[in-house]
Amino acid sequence: MARSCFEELWAPLKLCFSGNFVVPAEQPIELFFFQRVFKRLLEKKEHRDSLASSTRGQCEQPQEKEAEEYQAIPLVEFQRAMVRFFRLVQGVYDFDVMEYDVNKDGKIGWYEFCSVWRDRSVSLQFSLAERIFLTLEEADRSILGRFVSLLVFVAIFVSTGSFIVSTVPDWHSGCLLEHEAGFDPDCRPTPLPVFEDVDLFCVMFFTVEYGLRLVTSAFTRGEIIDREKLVQLLVADDAVRTPSWLRRVANFAFDRSNLVDACAILPWYLERISGAGRNNIFIQVIRLTRVVRAFRLGRRFEAVIIIMRSLERSLRALYVLLLNLLLGMIIFGALMYMAEQGDWDSVSQQYVREVGSEWNDVTHVWEPVMARSPFESIPACFWWAIVTA
C-alpha cells in the first residue's frame, strides 16, 4: 500500500524530470510526419481528379486499381514537396527526385515516399536562438523549460498576490495625526515598501523572459516548429516565401497570448515614465491593470486552455445568449423606467420618488420621504435588469 502511494506521488515528478535537460540541437523527424504529408498530397490529387471529371461532364464508375497505383502521387508534386522540405528544414537545395522513382512510371507510391526518410538522416537542426526560444515557449521540450515555466508560474502568483494584499489597509504605512509633529494634511496611506520591491523583482523577471522570447523570435523558424503548419507549406500550390525577421517579430508581438504578456509588464514602466503622483487617476488605472498578469496563467494551465477552446467553439451560442440578454435589458429596463422614474423636483433639479415615510410630530400624520430615483434613465435601469435577470 505504501509502495503504491509512493509510486503515485513519484509519477508526476518522474515525468517532469524525464527527457533532455536542454532542447537538443538536432531533433529527428518521425515517419508519421511523412505519412501525413503523403496522405495530404493524395487527398489533393483525388480532389483535383474529381473536379476534372465533373468539368468534363463524365460520370465515372469506380474502377479496380492496384494498391500501388491507387496510392500514388505525381512525381512533380513529390519533387515540389521534398525540395520545399529540405530547403526549409536543412537549407539543402539539391534533391534528385528521379532516384526515388523506382518503377519509372512518373508516380511515387508510399514505399518510395518513405524511402526518403529511410535513406536520408531527416532531422530538424535548431540554432542557439531557436533552442532558447523553445526553452521559454514550449516547456515540454526540456527539463530546463519546465523549470523556467515553474518560475514564471510562481512569479505570476507572487506578483498578483502581492498586488492584492497591498490594497489591505493593515499593510499600509500610516499617516501622522493632526496633533503630531510633521503632520501632512495631504498624506495618504501607501503600501509598505516590501510590496514595491516584490513588484520590481517580478517585473524585471517578466521583462527578461519576454525580452528573450521577443529577440529570439526574429531568428526562430516558426514554420518548421509547428508540424501542422509545415505540412501545409509542403503541400500548398502557392509559392512558399519564408518570412523576414521583422515579420517574425511582428507575428510574435501581436499574438494574443503575447499581447497579454506585454500588457502585464507595461503598466510598471508607464507608471515610472508618467512621473505623476500616486493619487493621479491615470496612475490608478495603470496600477489596476496589473491584474492582467493573472491571465498569463492561461497558457500554463491545461484546464484554462480547454476552457478557452470550448468558448471558441461555442461562439455562436454565446452570440444568441448575448442577444437575449440585450433584448431583456432593453425591454425590462424601459418598463422599470416608466414605472419607477419618479417625479421631477424643481428644487433639487432631479427625479425623486417615495422611499418611505416618517411621523410628523406637528401635524401628527405620516409624511412620505422623497429621495433621488435610481431609475432616472433607461441606461440607468440596465444594471437593475442585469442583476435581477
C-alpha positions in Angstrom: 0.0 0.0 0.0 2.8 2.4 0.9 4.7 1.5 -2.2 1.7 2.2 -4.4 1.1 5.6 -2.8 4.8 6.4 -3.3 4.6 5.5 -7.0 1.5 7.7 -7.4 3.4 10.6 -5.9 6.6 9.9 -7.8 5.0 9.5 -11.2 4.3 13.2 -11.9 7.8 14.2 -10.6 9.4 11.5 -12.8 7.5 12.9 -15.8 8.8 16.4 -15.0 12.4 15.3 -14.9 12.3 13.0 -17.9 13.7 13.8 -21.3 16.6 16.1 -22.2 17.9 18.8 -19.8 18.0 21.4 -22.6 16.4 21.5 -26.1 18.7 19.4 -28.3 20.3 21.0 -31.3 19.0 18.2 -33.6 15.6 16.6 -33.5 14.8 13.6 -35.7 11.6 13.7 -37.7 9.3 10.7 -37.3 8.0 8.7 -40.1 4.4 9.6 -39.1 5.1 13.2 -40.3 6.0 11.9 -43.8 2.8 9.8 -43.7 0.7 12.9 -43.0 2.4 14.7 -46.0 1.8 11.7 -48.3 -1.9 11.5 -47.2 -2.4 15.2 -47.7 -0.9 15.0 -51.2 -3.2 12.1 -52.0 -6.3 14.0 -50.9 -5.3 16.9 -53.1 -4.8 14.6 -56.1 -8.2 12.9 -55.6 -9.9 16.3 -55.2 -8.3 17.6 -58.5 -9.3 14.4 -60.3 -12.9 14.7 -59.1 -13.0 18.3 -60.2 -11.6 17.4 -63.6 -14.2 14.6 -64.2 -17.0 16.9 -63.2 -16.0 19.7 -65.6 -15.9 17.1 -68.4 -19.4 16.0 -67.5 -18.4 12.4 -67.1 -19.9 10.2 -64.5 -17.1 7.7 -64.0 -17.8 4.4 -62.3 -15.3 3.4 -59.6 -12.7 1.0 -61.1 -10.5 -1.5 -59.5 -6.9 -0.3 -59.3 -3.8 -1.7 -58.0 -3.0 -0.6 -54.5 0.4 0.9 -55.6 -1.2 2.8 -58.4 -4.2 4.0 -56.4 -2.0 5.3 -53.6 0.5 7.2 -55.7 1.1 10.9 -56.4 2.6 12.6 -59.4 6.4 12.9 -59.5 6.2 16.6 -59.8 4.2 17.0 -56.6 6.6 14.8 -54.8 9.6 16.8 -56.0 7.9 20.1 -55.0 7.1 18.9 -51.5 10.6 17.4 -50.9 12.5 20.4 -52.3 10.5 22.6 -50.0 11.1 20.3 -47.1 14.9 20.2 -47.4 15.1 23.9 -48.2 13.1 24.9 -45.1 14.4 22.3 -42.7 18.1 21.9 -43.6 18.8 24.6 -46.2 19.6 21.9 -48.8 18.6 22.8 -52.4 19.9 19.8 -54.3 17.5 16.9 -54.4 17.4 14.3 -57.2 13.8 13.1 -57.4 14.4 10.6 -60.2 16.4 8.2 -58.0 13.2 7.5 -55.9 11.0 6.7 -59.0 11.8 3.0 -58.9 9.1 2.0 -61.4 9.9 4.8 -63.8 6.2 5.5 -64.1 6.2 9.1 -63.1 4.5 8.4 -59.9 5.6 8.0 -56.3 3.9 5.4 -54.0 4.1 5.2 -50.2 7.0 2.8 -50.2 9.0 5.1 -52.5 7.9 8.1 -50.5 9.1 6.8 -47.1 12.4 5.7 -48.6 13.4 9.4 -48.4 13.0 9.2 -44.6 14.9 5.9 -44.6 17.8 6.9 -46.9 18.4 10.4 -45.6 19.1 11.5 -42.0 16.0 13.6 -41.8 16.1 15.9 -38.7 15.5 19.4 -37.6 18.6 21.5 -37.0 18.0 24.2 -34.3 20.2 27.2 -33.9 21.0 28.6 -30.4 18.4 31.3 -30.7 15.7 28.7 -31.6 16.8 26.5 -28.7 16.4 29.4 -26.3 13.1 30.3 -27.7 11.8 26.8 -27.4 13.0 26.5 -23.9 11.0 29.6 -22.9 8.0 29.0 -25.2 7.4 25.2 -25.1 8.2 23.8 -21.6 7.6 20.1 -22.6 10.7 20.0 -24.8 13.2 20.0 -21.9 13.7 19.8 -18.2 15.1 23.4 -18.2 12.0 24.6 -20.0 9.8 23.0 -17.3 11.9 24.7 -14.6 11.6 28.1 -16.3 7.9 27.6 -16.7 7.6 26.8 -13.0 9.5 30.0 -12.1 7.1 32.1 -14.3 4.2 30.3 -12.7 5.4 31.2 -9.2 6.3 34.8 -10.3 2.7 35.3 -11.6 1.2 34.1 -8.3 3.6 36.2 -6.2 3.1 39.3 -8.3 -0.7 39.1 -8.4 -0.9 38.1 -4.7 1.4 41.0 -3.7 -0.8 43.5 -5.6 -4.0 42.2 -3.9 -2.5 42.1 -0.4 -1.1 45.6 -0.9 -4.6 47.0 -1.0 -5.3 45.8 2.6 -5.3 48.8 4.9 -3.4 46.8 7.6 -0.4 46.6 5.2 -0.3 50.3 4.6 2.1 52.8 6.1 0.0 55.2 8.3 -0.1 59.0 8.3 0.7 61.2 11.3 -2.3 62.5 13.3 -3.1 66.2 13.3 -1.6 66.9 16.8 1.6 65.0 16.0 4.8 66.7 14.7 5.3 66.5 10.9 1.5 66.2 10.2 0.8 66.4 6.5 -2.8 67.1 5.5 -2.2 65.7 2.0 -0.8 62.5 3.3 -2.4 59.3 2.0 -1.7 55.7 3.3 0.6 53.8 0.9 1.5 50.2 0.7 4.6 49.0 2.6 7.9 49.3 0.6 8.2 45.5 0.5 5.4 45.3 -2.0 7.3 47.7 -4.3 10.4 45.5 -4.0 8.4 42.4 -4.8 6.8 44.1 -7.8 10.1 45.4 -9.1 11.7 41.9 -8.9 8.7 40.3 -10.7 8.6 42.9 -13.4 12.3 42.6 -14.1 11.9 38.8 -14.3 9.0 39.1 -16.7 10.9 41.7 -18.8 13.9 39.4 -19.2 11.7 36.4 -20.0 9.6 38.4 -22.5 12.6 40.2 -24.0 14.4 36.9 -24.6 11.4 35.5 -26.4 10.9 38.6 -28.4 14.5 38.8 -29.6 14.9 35.1 -30.4 11.6 35.0 -32.2 13.3 37.0 -35.0 15.7 34.0 -35.6 13.2 31.2 -34.9 11.6 29.4 -37.9 8.1 29.1 -36.7 7.1 27.5 -39.9 9.1 24.3 -39.1 8.4 24.2 -35.4 4.7 23.8 -35.9 4.4 20.5 -37.7 0.8 21.2 -39.0 2.0 24.5 -40.5 5.0 22.7 -42.0 2.7 20.1 -43.6 0.5 22.9 -45.1 3.5 24.6 -46.6 4.8 21.4 -48.2 1.5 20.6 -50.0 0.5 24.2 -50.8 0.1 25.1 -54.5 1.3 28.6 -54.0 4.9 29.6 -53.8 6.4 29.4 -50.3 8.1 32.5 -49.0 9.9 32.4 -45.7 9.0 35.5 -43.5 11.6 38.1 -42.8 13.0 38.6 -39.3 10.8 41.7 -38.9 7.7 39.8 -39.9 8.5 37.1 -37.4 8.9 39.6 -34.6 5.6 41.2 -35.6 3.8 37.9 -35.6 5.1 37.1 -32.2 4.3 40.6 -30.7 0.8 40.6 -32.0 -0.1 37.1 -30.9 -3.0 37.2 -28.4 -1.1 35.4 -25.6 2.0 37.6 -26.1 -0.2 40.7 -26.0 -1.3 39.6 -22.6 2.3 39.2 -21.5 3.2 42.7 -22.8 0.2 44.2 -21.0 1.3 42.6 -17.8 4.7 44.4 -18.0 3.9 47.8 -19.5 1.9 49.3 -16.5 5.0 49.3 -14.3 7.0 51.2 -16.9 4.2 53.6 -17.8 3.9 54.4 -14.1 7.6 55.3 -13.9 7.6 57.3 -17.2 4.5 59.4 -16.4 6.0 60.7 -13.2 2.5 61.6 -11.8 1.6 61.2 -8.2 0.0 58.0 -6.8 -3.3 59.8 -6.4 -3.5 60.6 -10.1 -6.4 58.9 -11.8 -4.2 57.8 -14.7 -1.7 56.1 -12.3 -4.6 54.4 -10.5 -5.9 53.0 -13.8 -2.4 51.8 -14.7 -1.9 50.1 -11.4 -5.2 48.4 -11.7 -4.1 46.8 -15.0 -1.6 44.7 -13.1 -4.3 42.2 -12.5 -3.7 41.3 -16.2 -0.8 39.2 -15.1 -3.2 36.6 -13.7 -4.3 36.0 -17.3 -0.8 34.7 -18.1 -1.7 31.6 -16.1 -4.0 30.7 -19.0 -1.0 29.4 -21.1 0.3 27.4 -18.1 -2.9 25.5 -17.1 -4.2 22.9 -19.4 -7.7 23.3 -17.8 -7.7 27.0 -18.8 -6.7 26.1 -22.4 -9.5 23.6 -22.6 -12.0 26.3 -21.4 -10.7 28.8 -24.0 -11.1 26.2 -26.8 -14.6 25.4 -25.6 -15.5 29.1 -25.7 -14.1 29.4 -29.2 -16.3 26.5 -30.4 -19.4 28.0 -28.6 -19.2 31.5 -30.0 -22.5 31.1 -31.9 -24.3 30.0 -28.8 -22.7 32.9 -26.9 -23.9 35.3 -29.5 -27.5 34.1 -29.0 -27.1 34.4 -25.2 -25.8 38.0 -25.5 -28.7 38.9 -27.9 -31.3 37.6 -25.4 -29.6 39.4 -22.6 -29.6 42.7 -24.6 -33.2 42.3 -25.5 -34.1 41.7 -21.9 -32.1 44.7 -20.7 -33.9 47.0 -23.2 -37.4 45.7 -22.6 -37.4 45.4 -18.8 -35.2 48.5 -18.5 -37.8 50.6 -20.3 -40.6 49.1 -18.2 -38.8 49.9 -15.0 -38.0 53.4 -16.2 -41.7 54.1 -16.9 -42.8 52.6 -13.5 -40.1 53.9 -11.2 -38.7 57.1 -12.8 -40.5 59.3 -10.2 -41.5 63.0 -10.4 -39.3 65.9 -11.3 -38.4 68.1 -8.3 -37.6 71.7 -9.4 -35.9 72.5 -6.1 -33.3 69.7 -6.2 -33.3 69.5 -10.0 -33.7 65.8 -10.1 -36.2 63.0 -10.3 -37.4 61.9 -6.9 -39.6 59.1 -5.7 -41.1 57.9 -2.4 -38.8 55.6 -0.5 -40.6 55.5 2.9 -42.5 57.6 5.4 -41.9 59.4 8.7 -44.0 60.6 11.5 -44.6 64.4 11.7 -44.9 65.4 15.4 -46.5 68.7 14.4 -49.3 67.5 12.1 -49.5 64.1 13.7 -49.6 62.3 10.3 -47.2 60.1 8.4 -45.5 62.0 5.6 -43.7 60.5 2.6 -39.9 60.6 2.4 -38.7 61.5 -1.1 -35.2 60.6 -2.4 -33.5 60.7 -5.7 -34.7 58.0 -8.1 -32.0 55.5 -9.2 -34.1 54.8 -12.3 -33.9 58.3 -13.9 -33.0 57.0 -17.4 -33.3 53.8 -19.3 -29.5 53.2 -19.3 -29.6 53.6 -15.5 -32.1 50.8 -15.5 -29.9 48.4 -17.4 -27.9 47.5 -14.2 -31.1 46.5 -12.4 -32.1 44.4 -15.4 -28.8 42.6 -15.4 -28.5 41.8 -11.7 -32.2 40.7 -11.5 -32.1 38.6 -14.6 
